[in-house]
Amino acid sequence: MHAFDILGDPVRRRILELLADGELAAGQIGAVVQEEFGISQPGVSQHLRVLRESGFATVRAEGTKRVYAANPEPLKEADEWLDRYRGFWRQRLDALGTEIARGRRSRQ
């Protein structure tokens, strides 16, 4: 599955956002996702399975809990694809920086 197929789903993106701050137990992830998206626990489990099977997340047992962590490696595929478009953003951001600097000078 392509990285954007995984990242295209808002629930999976949210789970990855949660995991970007560090490991979380499946129950913690489920509580947030269920509240924000109104999906069932089995639905959350399916999203976790997709993230795990696609390599975006890892899981380890800690007693009776399953603890998930983000794996940044698959994000490289998306990053490499986006790389060819960064020139468009850089030019616009550089232009914005110039305009901000001009505005500061005109106020002084």
KENU-86647 format. One line per 8 residues: number of its first residue (from 1); their letters; for each residue y negated, x negated, z of N, C-alpha, C, O. Coordinates in nm, 2 decimals. Each point is the difference from the previous one (the first is absolute). Example, Ala and Ser with C-alpha at 12.3 -4.5 7.8 and 13.67 -1.06 7.14 Angstrom:
2
1> as> 0.57,-1.32,0.78,-0.12,0.09,0.00,-0.12,-0.09,0.00,0.00,-0.10,0.07  -0.11,0.14,-0.14,-0.11,-0.09,0.00,-0.11,0.08,0.08,-0.11,-0.05,0.01
END
This chain:
108
1> mhafdilg> 0.12,-0.09,0.00,-0.12,0.09,0.00,-0.12,-0.09,0.00,-0.01,-0.10,0.07  -0.09,0.13,-0.15,-0.13,-0.07,-0.01,-0.08,0.02,0.13,0.01,0.10,0.06  -0.09,-0.20,-0.03,-0.08,0.00,0.12,-0.09,0.13,0.00,-0.02,0.06,0.11  -0.04,-0.03,-0.22,-0.09,0.11,0.00,0.07,0.14,0.01,-0.06,0.09,0.04  0.19,-0.09,-0.07,0.08,0.12,0.03,0.01,0.02,0.15,-0.01,0.12,0.05  0.03,-0.22,0.02,0.00,0.00,0.15,-0.13,0.03,0.06,-0.02,0.09,0.08  -0.09,-0.16,-0.13,-0.13,0.02,0.06,-0.07,0.12,-0.05,-0.10,0.04,0.06  0.15,0.03,-0.16,-0.06,0.12,-0.05,0.01,0.12,0.09,-0.07,0.10,-0.01
9> dpvrrril> 0.16,-0.11,0.11,0.02,0.11,0.09,-0.09,-0.02,0.12,0.01,-0.10,0.07  -0.10,0.20,-0.03,-0.09,-0.02,0.11,0.07,-0.02,0.14,-0.05,-0.07,0.08  0.17,0.13,-0.07,0.07,-0.01,0.13,0.05,-0.15,0.01,-0.01,-0.06,0.11  0.06,0.01,-0.21,0.05,-0.14,0.00,-0.11,-0.10,0.02,0.01,-0.10,0.07  -0.13,0.13,-0.14,-0.11,-0.09,0.02,-0.05,0.01,0.15,-0.03,-0.11,0.05  0.03,0.22,0.01,-0.04,0.02,0.14,0.10,-0.08,0.09,-0.05,-0.07,0.09  0.17,0.08,-0.12,0.10,-0.07,0.09,-0.03,-0.15,-0.02,0.01,-0.07,0.10  -0.03,0.02,-0.22,-0.03,-0.14,-0.01,-0.13,-0.04,0.07,-0.01,-0.11,0.05
17> elladgel> -0.09,0.20,-0.05,-0.12,-0.03,0.07,0.03,-0.02,0.15,-0.05,-0.09,0.07  0.13,0.18,-0.02,0.04,-0.01,0.14,0.07,-0.13,0.03,-0.03,-0.06,0.10  0.12,0.02,-0.19,0.08,-0.12,0.02,-0.08,-0.13,-0.02,0.04,-0.10,0.05  -0.15,0.11,-0.12,-0.08,-0.11,-0.02,-0.06,-0.06,0.13,-0.03,-0.12,0.00  0.02,0.20,0.10,-0.05,-0.04,0.13,0.11,-0.06,0.09,-0.03,-0.05,0.11  0.15,0.06,-0.16,0.11,-0.05,0.08,0.12,0.09,0.01,0.00,0.11,-0.06  0.11,-0.15,0.12,0.12,0.08,0.01,-0.02,0.13,0.07,-0.08,0.00,0.10  0.15,0.10,-0.14,0.00,0.13,0.07,0.14,0.06,-0.01,0.08,-0.02,-0.09
25> aagqigav> -0.05,0.09,0.20,0.13,0.07,0.01,-0.01,0.12,-0.10,-0.11,0.06,-0.02  0.23,-0.02,-0.03,0.00,0.11,-0.09,-0.06,0.13,0.06,-0.07,0.07,-0.07  0.09,-0.05,0.20,-0.06,0.11,0.07,-0.15,0.00,0.00,-0.06,0.11,-0.02  0.00,-0.23,0.04,-0.15,-0.01,-0.01,-0.05,0.03,-0.14,-0.10,0.07,-0.01  0.17,-0.12,-0.09,-0.04,0.03,-0.13,0.01,0.15,-0.03,-0.09,0.06,-0.06  0.20,-0.01,0.10,0.03,0.14,-0.03,-0.11,0.09,0.07,-0.04,0.10,-0.06  0.00,-0.13,0.18,-0.10,0.08,0.07,-0.13,0.01,-0.08,-0.06,0.10,-0.01  0.02,-0.22,-0.03,-0.13,0.00,-0.08,0.01,0.07,-0.13,-0.08,0.08,-0.03
33> vqeefgis> 0.19,-0.11,-0.05,0.01,0.06,-0.13,0.03,0.15,0.01,-0.06,0.07,-0.08  0.13,-0.03,0.17,0.03,0.15,0.02,-0.13,0.07,0.03,-0.03,0.11,-0.05  -0.05,-0.17,0.14,-0.13,0.07,0.03,-0.10,0.00,-0.12,-0.06,0.10,-0.02  0.05,-0.22,-0.05,-0.10,-0.01,-0.11,0.04,0.08,-0.12,-0.08,0.05,-0.07  0.21,-0.05,0.04,0.05,0.06,-0.13,0.08,0.13,0.02,0.03,0.07,-0.10  0.01,-0.04,0.22,0.07,0.12,0.03,0.14,0.00,-0.06,0.05,0.11,-0.04  0.01,-0.22,0.03,0.14,-0.01,-0.05,0.10,-0.01,0.11,-0.04,-0.04,0.11  0.16,0.07,-0.13,0.10,-0.01,0.10,0.05,-0.14,0.03,-0.03,-0.09,-0.08
41> qpgvsqhl> 0.10,0.08,0.19,0.06,-0.14,0.03,0.09,-0.04,-0.11,0.00,-0.12,-0.03  0.09,0.20,-0.02,0.09,-0.05,-0.11,-0.08,-0.04,-0.12,0.04,-0.09,-0.07  -0.16,0.16,0.04,-0.08,-0.05,-0.11,-0.06,-0.13,0.03,-0.01,-0.09,-0.10  -0.03,0.06,0.22,-0.05,-0.13,0.03,0.11,-0.11,-0.01,-0.03,-0.10,-0.06  0.15,0.14,0.10,0.11,-0.09,-0.01,0.03,-0.04,-0.15,0.04,-0.11,-0.03  -0.06,0.21,-0.06,0.03,-0.03,-0.14,-0.11,-0.10,-0.05,0.04,-0.09,-0.08  -0.16,0.11,0.12,-0.11,-0.10,-0.04,0.03,-0.14,0.05,-0.02,-0.10,-0.07  0.06,0.10,0.20,0.04,-0.13,0.05,0.12,-0.07,-0.07,0.00,-0.12,-0.02
49> rvlresgf> 0.09,0.20,-0.02,0.12,-0.05,-0.07,-0.05,-0.05,-0.14,0.05,-0.11,-0.04  -0.14,0.18,-0.03,-0.05,-0.05,-0.13,-0.07,-0.14,0.02,0.02,-0.09,-0.08  -0.10,0.09,0.18,-0.08,-0.13,0.03,0.10,-0.11,0.03,-0.02,-0.12,-0.04  0.12,0.15,0.12,0.10,-0.10,0.04,0.08,-0.05,-0.12,0.02,-0.12,-0.03  0.03,0.22,-0.05,0.09,-0.04,-0.12,-0.08,-0.07,-0.11,0.06,-0.07,-0.07  -0.19,0.10,0.06,-0.08,-0.07,-0.10,-0.06,-0.13,0.05,-0.06,-0.07,-0.08  0.09,0.04,0.20,-0.04,-0.13,0.06,-0.14,0.00,0.06,-0.05,-0.11,0.04  -0.02,0.22,-0.04,-0.14,0.00,0.06,0.00,0.00,0.15,-0.10,-0.04,0.06
57> atvraegt> 0.22,0.07,0.00,0.01,0.01,0.14,0.13,-0.06,0.04,0.10,0.01,-0.07  -0.10,-0.07,0.19,0.13,-0.05,0.06,0.02,0.09,0.13,-0.09,0.05,0.06  0.22,-0.05,-0.02,0.03,0.07,0.12,0.10,-0.08,0.09,0.08,-0.07,-0.06  -0.10,0.08,0.19,0.09,-0.06,0.09,0.03,0.09,0.12,-0.09,0.08,0.03  0.21,-0.09,0.02,0.03,0.08,0.12,-0.05,-0.07,0.12,0.01,-0.12,0.02  -0.07,0.20,0.07,-0.04,-0.05,0.13,0.05,0.11,0.10,-0.07,0.10,0.03  0.19,-0.13,0.02,0.07,0.10,0.08,0.03,0.12,-0.08,0.07,-0.01,-0.10  -0.12,0.13,0.14,0.03,0.12,-0.08,-0.11,0.03,-0.10,0.01,0.09,-0.08
65> krvyaanp> -0.12,-0.17,0.08,-0.11,0.02,-0.09,0.02,-0.08,-0.13,0.06,-0.11,0.00  -0.12,0.16,-0.11,-0.01,-0.08,-0.12,-0.15,-0.04,-0.01,-0.09,0.09,0.00  0.07,-0.22,-0.02,-0.14,-0.05,0.00,-0.02,-0.05,-0.15,0.07,-0.08,-0.05  -0.18,0.13,0.00,-0.04,-0.03,-0.14,-0.11,-0.10,-0.01,-0.09,0.00,0.09  0.09,-0.08,-0.19,-0.11,-0.09,-0.03,-0.03,-0.01,-0.15,0.09,0.03,-0.08  -0.21,-0.05,0.04,-0.04,-0.01,-0.14,0.05,-0.13,-0.05,0.00,-0.11,0.07  0.04,0.11,-0.20,0.04,-0.12,-0.07,-0.10,-0.01,-0.12,0.00,0.08,-0.09  -0.09,-0.18,0.10,-0.10,-0.01,-0.11,0.04,-0.05,-0.13,-0.07,0.01,-0.10
73> eplkeade> 0.19,-0.06,0.09,0.05,-0.06,-0.13,-0.01,0.10,-0.12,-0.05,-0.04,-0.10  0.10,0.16,0.11,-0.01,0.09,-0.11,-0.14,0.03,-0.05,-0.02,0.04,-0.11  -0.08,-0.05,0.20,-0.13,0.02,-0.04,-0.06,-0.10,-0.10,-0.10,0.02,-0.06  0.17,-0.13,0.05,-0.04,-0.11,-0.09,0.01,0.06,-0.15,-0.08,-0.04,-0.08  0.18,0.12,0.06,0.01,0.06,-0.13,-0.12,0.08,-0.04,-0.05,-0.01,-0.11  0.01,0.10,0.20,-0.12,0.08,-0.02,-0.13,-0.09,-0.01,-0.08,0.02,-0.09  0.08,-0.12,0.17,-0.12,-0.09,0.00,-0.01,-0.08,-0.14,-0.10,-0.01,-0.05  0.22,-0.03,0.00,0.00,-0.07,-0.13,-0.04,0.09,-0.11,-0.07,-0.04,-0.09
81> wldryrgf> 0.11,0.17,0.10,-0.04,0.09,-0.11,-0.15,0.03,0.01,-0.06,0.01,-0.11  0.01,0.00,0.23,-0.14,0.03,0.01,-0.09,-0.12,-0.03,-0.12,0.01,-0.03  0.18,-0.13,0.03,-0.08,-0.12,-0.02,-0.08,0.00,-0.13,-0.11,-0.05,-0.01  0.17,0.10,-0.10,-0.07,0.00,-0.13,-0.13,0.09,0.01,-0.08,-0.01,-0.09  0.07,0.10,0.18,-0.11,0.09,0.01,-0.11,-0.04,0.10,-0.11,0.06,0.01  0.14,-0.16,0.07,-0.10,-0.05,0.10,-0.13,-0.05,-0.06,-0.10,0.02,0.06  0.10,-0.07,-0.19,-0.12,-0.04,-0.06,-0.10,0.11,-0.01,-0.12,-0.02,0.01  0.17,0.14,-0.04,-0.09,0.12,-0.01,-0.07,0.02,0.14,-0.12,0.03,0.00
89> wrqrldal> 0.19,-0.04,0.11,-0.05,0.03,0.13,-0.10,-0.11,0.04,-0.10,0.02,0.05  0.14,-0.15,-0.08,-0.08,-0.11,0.04,-0.14,0.00,-0.06,-0.10,-0.02,0.07  0.10,0.06,-0.20,-0.13,0.00,-0.07,-0.09,0.11,0.07,-0.12,-0.02,0.02  0.18,0.13,0.01,-0.08,0.11,0.06,-0.04,-0.03,0.14,-0.12,0.03,0.04  0.20,-0.10,0.03,-0.03,-0.04,0.14,-0.11,-0.11,0.00,-0.09,0.00,0.09  0.10,-0.09,-0.19,-0.10,-0.10,-0.01,-0.13,0.06,-0.03,-0.11,-0.04,0.06  0.10,0.14,-0.15,-0.12,0.07,-0.04,-0.06,0.07,0.12,-0.12,0.00,0.03  0.21,0.07,0.05,-0.04,0.07,0.12,-0.06,-0.10,0.10,-0.11,0.03,0.06
97> gteiargr> 0.17,-0.15,-0.04,-0.06,-0.10,0.09,-0.13,-0.05,-0.05,-0.09,-0.02,0.09  0.07,0.01,-0.22,-0.13,-0.04,-0.05,-0.11,0.11,0.03,-0.11,-0.04,0.05  0.14,0.16,-0.07,-0.09,0.11,0.03,-0.03,0.01,0.15,-0.12,0.03,0.03  0.21,-0.05,0.05,-0.02,0.00,0.15,-0.10,-0.11,0.03,-0.09,0.02,0.08  0.12,-0.14,-0.13,-0.09,-0.11,0.03,-0.14,0.03,-0.05,-0.10,-0.04,0.07  0.08,0.09,-0.19,-0.13,0.04,-0.05,-0.07,0.10,0.09,-0.12,-0.01,0.03  0.19,0.11,0.02,-0.05,0.09,0.09,-0.05,-0.06,0.13,-0.10,0.04,0.05  0.17,-0.13,0.00,-0.04,-0.07,0.13,-0.12,-0.08,-0.03,-0.09,0.00,0.09
105> rsrq> 0.08,-0.07,-0.20,-0.12,-0.08,-0.03,-0.12,0.09,-0.02,-0.11,-0.04,0.05  0.12,0.15,-0.11,-0.11,0.09,-0.02,-0.05,0.06,0.13,-0.12,0.04,0.01  0.20,-0.02,0.09,-0.04,0.05,0.13,-0.07,-0.10,0.08,-0.08,0.03,0.09  0.09,-0.16,-0.12,-0.06,-0.11,0.09,-0.13,-0.03,-0.05,-0.07,-0.08,0.07
END
